[in-house]
Amino acid sequence: MELTKRLLALDVFRGITIAGMILVNTPGSWSYIYPPLEHAEWHGSTPTDWVFPFFLFIMGVAIPLALGRRIAEGADRKQIMLKILRRSILIFLVAMFLAGFPKFNFATIRIPGVLTRIALVYFLCSLIFVYIKNWRTQVLLSVGLLLLYWILMTLVPVPDGNPPNLQPETNLGAWLDRTILGTNHLWKQSVTWDPEGLLSTLPAIVTGMIGVFTGLWLKTDRNHYEKLTGIFAIGAILVALGLIWNPLFPINKKLWTSSYVLYVGGLALLFLGLVYWLVDVLRYKAWIKPFVVFGTNALFAYVMSGFIVKLSALIKIPIENGEKQNLLGWIYTHLFEPVFTSPYNASLAFAIAFVLFILGLTWILYWRKIFIKV
C-alpha cells in the first residue's frame, strides 16, 4: 500500500519496540538488571512497562492501513473476517507452541501471555474497525471499555468474599482467571494471577484502538506537519489524562489499568511522532536499517528469541561439582562475567548481544526478501 511504503517510521518504531522486548526479556542474570530495564513491582511505570503496549499500539496503527485498503478495493467482508480470524488463530497457536515447548503438557500450559493477548487484541480491534464504520462510535466504545474496567475493578466486590481491591491475588481479574482458567494455566511465577489475564484484555483493546485512530489520522490527506501536530497534541493530552486518573486508578502494567492505557498510549503517540518526524519528514535514515530489519519481520524475531531461550534450557553443559548449566547461562558466566567488572554491565551486555544475534537471524530473512506474516 502506498501509505505503508511511504510511512517508513512505522516499521522503524516496530523494530525499536521488538528490539526492546527482546532486550528486557533476556538479561544475562535476572539478579542484575538496571532499574529502567525492570518492570515496576506493582503500581507505577518504567520504560520496560511501555514496550508491550507500544507493540499493541503499532499493531493497531497497521489495521486501517492494511484492512482499509482491502475494504476500499471492495473485498468481501466475509473474506476479510476469515483472514482476520485465520491470523488471530495462528498467533494463538504459536503462543501455545511456545508455552508448551518442549513437553507440551496441556494440563499445565499457560494460556494467557504476550502472544495470546496480541491475538485477542488484533481480532477484536479488527472486528471493531470492520463493523463499526463511524470513528466517533469507535471512540465512545473505547472510552466505555476504560470506564467499565475502572468500575469493575474498583466498585464490584470479588465473589470469593473480598471487597473491591487492586492487590495482585485478590482483585476481580485474578479471581476471574482462577475461576475460568484454573491456576495450572496461569503465569508460573505468580500461580494465582496472570499479568495478561482475561479481564485486563478489555482495556488492552483500547491500547490497540488508540493505534487504530492513529492509523486513520495518518491516512488523511493532511500534510506531514498537520499530522505531526495532531499526533503530538493528542499524545500529550493522553499522557496528562493518564496522570490525572492515576490517583484514583493507579498506573499499573500488570493490571493494565485504564490510566495506564491513556498514559502509555500517549507516550506511544509521542514516540511515533518523533520517529515520523526524523525519518519521514527530515529524512534522517542513516541509523534506521537494523530497526527496519526487525520491524519487517517482527513476529519472527520475537518468537525466535523466545524459542532459543527455551531450546537453550534443554542443552545442559557440565560445570564444577558435577552440576550442569543451560547453554545461555554457560555463555553468560564464561564469556560475559569474566570480561565485565560490574555484574549489571555483564548482564546488560549479554542482553544486547542476544538482541544482535536475533537481528542477525532476522537480517538473513530480510536479505533474502523473506517476510514471514501470519
N, C-alpha and C positions, 0 to 999 in steps of 0.2 A: 504494500500500500504506500502511496506517495508520502503521506504524512509520516508514517512509521519510518521510512527511509530518511526523511529529512530531519526527524527528531532523534538524532543520534544520542542526545542526552539521556533518553530513556534506557537504552542499552548500557550506557556508561553507569548510570545510577544503579541499575540492576546488578551490574558487575561489581560495583563497590559494595553493595549490600551482601551479595553472595560471598565475596572475599571476607567481609566482616563476620558473617555467620560461621564460616569455616574457622576463622581465627579464634573466635571466642569459644568454639566447641572443642578445640584440640590443643589446649596448653600442654607443655611438657609435663607439668605437675599441677594437679588441682590444689595443691597446698601452697603454691607460689604464683599468685595471679595479681597483677596490679589492679587496684580498685575499679578503675573505669572499664576493665575487661571482665568484671563480675556483674551478675545480676544483683539488683537491690535485694536485700534479705527479705523484705516484705513490702511495706509502703515505701514510696519514693521511686526514683528512676536514675539509672546510669546510662551511658551511651550504649552499653550492651543490651539494655532493655528496648532500645529503639530499632534494633536490627530486624527482628522478625516482623513487626508491624510495617516497617518500611517495605518489606517484600510483598506483604498483602496489599499495601497501597499501590505499588508498582504493577502488581497483577491486575488491580482494579483499573488503573490507567489504560492498560492494554485492551480491556474488554470493549469499550466503544470504538477503539481504533480497528480491532480485528473483526468483531461481530457487526459493528456498524457498517463496515464495507460490504459484508455479505448481505445484510438487510437491504442496503441501498441498491445492490445488484439484483434484488428481487428473489433471493433464496427463500425456499420454503421454510416456514417457521418450524415445522416438524423436523426437517433435516438439521436445522441449526440446533434445536434442542437435543437431538440424538448425538450430535457432535459434542455438545457441552456435557451431556451425560457420560459419553464414552471417555472424555478426557478426565472427568472427575473420578470415575470408577478406576481408571488406570493409575491415577495418582494415589488413590486409596490402596490399591493392590500393591503398589511399590512401597507404600508406608507399611503395610502388613508384612511384606517380604523383609524389609529392613528390621522391623520389630521382632520378627520371628527367627531370623537367621542366627545360628545355623541349625538349631534344634527343631524349630517350627512346632513348639508345644502350644497348641491353640487354647489350651486350658489356662495358660498364664500370659498369653501375648498381650502387650499393651495396645489398646485400641485407640485412645486419643494420642495426639502427638503433633509435631510440626506439620508433617505432610498430610495427615488426616485433616487438620484444620485448613490447610491450603485447599484441599479437595472440596471441603464443605463450603468454604467462603467463596471459592471460584464458582461453584454450582449455584449457590443462592444469589450471588451478585449478578451472575449472568441471567438467571431467571428474572430477577427484578428488572434488569436492563431490557430484556426482550419483551416482557409482558406489560411493563408499566412505562408507557411512552413519555409521559409528562415528567420532566425533571423535577418540577416543584412537588409532585406527588412522591417522587423518589426521596426528596429531601425530607418531607414530612414523615415518611415511613422510617427513615434513618433516625430522625430526632425521636420518634416514638419508640424505637428499639432501645435507644440510650436511656430514655426516661423509664421505660418498662423495666430494664435491668436494674436501674437505681432503686425503683420501688420494690422489686422482688428481693434484692439483696439487703435492703435496709429496713423494710417495713413488714415483710412476710415472715412469721415465725417458722422455724425449722420443724418439720413434722416429728422429729425424734425428741422434741421437748425443749430444745434450745431456743432462746429468743433470737431475733434477727441480729446477725453479727458478721464481721468481716475477718474472723480468725481462720487460719488455714484449715483446720479439721472440722470445725463446727458450723461453717456457713452453709447457706442453702445449696450452693453449687456443689460443694463437697458431698453433702447428703444425697443429692440427685445422682451424682456419679457413682457413689457406692450402691445406691438402690438399683440403678439401671444396669450398670456395667459390672458391679462387684469389685472387691479390692484386688482380685487376681489380674484384672485388666487395666489397672491404673499405673501411674508412674512409680517405678520400683523404689525410688529414693524417698517417696512420701508415703506410699501404700494406701493411705486413707483419703487422698485427694489428688487431683491432677491439674497442672497449670494450663493444660489445653482441654479442659473439661467441656461438658455438653452445654451447660447454661451460659458460660462465658463466650460461647460461639456467637451468641446474639450480638453483643457489642463488637465482636471481631468482624461481623458482616459489615458494620458501619465503617470500619477501617478500610475495607475493600471498596465501599461505596464512595468514600472521600476520593479514592483513586478514580473511580468511575466518573465522578463530577469533574475531576481534573482533566480526564481524557476528553470529555465533552467540550470543556473550555478550550482545550488545545486544538480541537477540530474546527473551531470557528474561524472566520475569515479575518480576524483581528491580526494586527502586525505583532512582531516579536515583543516590542516594549509594552503594548497594551496587555498581551498575555502575561508577561512578567509582572506587571503592576498588579493584576488580579491575583496571581499566584502568591506573591509576597504579602499582599494585603490580607487575603483570606488565611494564609498561613499564620501570620502574626495574630489575627483575631482568634483563631482556633487555639493557639498556644495560650493566649490570655484567658480564654474561656475555660480551658482545662485547669489552669492555675487557680482561677476563681472558684471552680467547682471542688477543687482539691480538699479544702477543709471539711466539706460535707460528705464527699465520696472520694477518699484519698486515691491519688495516682498510684496504681498497683498493676504491674505487668502480669503477675501470677493470677490475679482475679480479672484482669483485662477490664478494669473499671471504666465507666463512661468518661470520667475526667481524663483517664489515660488515653482513651481513644482520641479525644479532642487535642490533647497536648502533643501526642506523638504524631497524629495526623497533620497538625500544624507544622511540626518540625519536618515531616516528610515533604510537605509543600515547599518549605524554605530551602531544603537541600536540593530538591528537584529544580527549583527556580535558579539556584546558584549554578548547578551543573548546566542547565539550559542556557544561562547567560554566558558562561565560559565557553561552552562547546558549540552551540548553535548560533549564538549571536556574535561573540568576539572571535570565534573560530580558533580558540586555543586547543589544539588537538594533539600536541606532541606527547602528552602524558597518558592518553586515553586507551591505547591499544590493549594492554592487559585487561582492562575492565570491559572493553568491548568483547574480548575473547570469552571472559567469564559470563558476560551478560547475554551473549547469543546462545550459550549452552548452559544456562543457569541451573536447570533441574539436574542435568547430568553431573555438573560439578558438585552440587550439594549431596546428591545420592552417592556418588563415588566416594566422597570424603567419609560419609558415614559407613559405607561398605568396607572401606580399607581399615577403619578403626576396628570394626567387628572382625574382619579377617585377621588382623594383627593379633587379636586376643586368642586366636586358635594356634598361633605359631609360638611355641614355647622354647626359649633358649636357656640352657643350663647356666647357672651362675654359682656363686660361692655357697658352701654348706649344703650342696645338693638341691638347692631351690631352683625354681625356673621363673623366667620373666618373659612377658609377651614382647613381641618384636618391637613395637613402637616404644615401649618402656625401656627396652635394652638400648635402642638407638639414643634415646634421651640421656640415660645415665652414662653411656660410654662415649658419646660424641659431643654432647652439649654441656653437661655438668662440668666436665674437666676443663672446658675452654672458658667458661664464664665464672667469674668470682662470685657474682650475685645469683642466687637461685631464681630470683624473679626475672633477671635478664636471660638466664638459660631457658626458663620456661617459655618466655615470650619469643626467644629466637627459634625454639623448636616449633612453636605455632606458626611463625612467619615462614619457616622452611616447609612446613606441611602445606601451607597455602600455595607456595611456589611450586611444590610438587604437583598438587592438583591442577594448578594453572598449566603446567607442562603437559599433563594428560589432556586437558581441555584444548590446549593450543594445537595438538595433533589433529583433533577433530576440525578445528577452525581452519587449519592449513589445508586439510583435505576437503573443505567445504561440506562437512557433515554436521548438520544441525538437528539434534535429537529433540523432537517435540512429541508430546503425547496427545 
